[in-house]
Amino acid sequence: MAKIAFTLVWGVVLVAANRALQDTTWAQYLVTFLLGGIYALALSKVTILRGGNISEESK
């Protein structure tokens, strides 16, 4: 459930960033690339978003 909520919030952030940079195409590409990388990193590193138990964190 946390992953779904995080994805929906991240989608809103991405849309808001793209609308704020509407007239600068290169900035939209840059922000989309950076936010995509941060999203992927967050999904792979944050235990709650991975769906694992807190006790698995020490492994």
Secondary structure by P-SEA (a helix, b strand, c coil): caaaaaaaaaaaaaaaaaaaacccaaaaaaaaaaaaaaaaaaaaccccccccccccccc
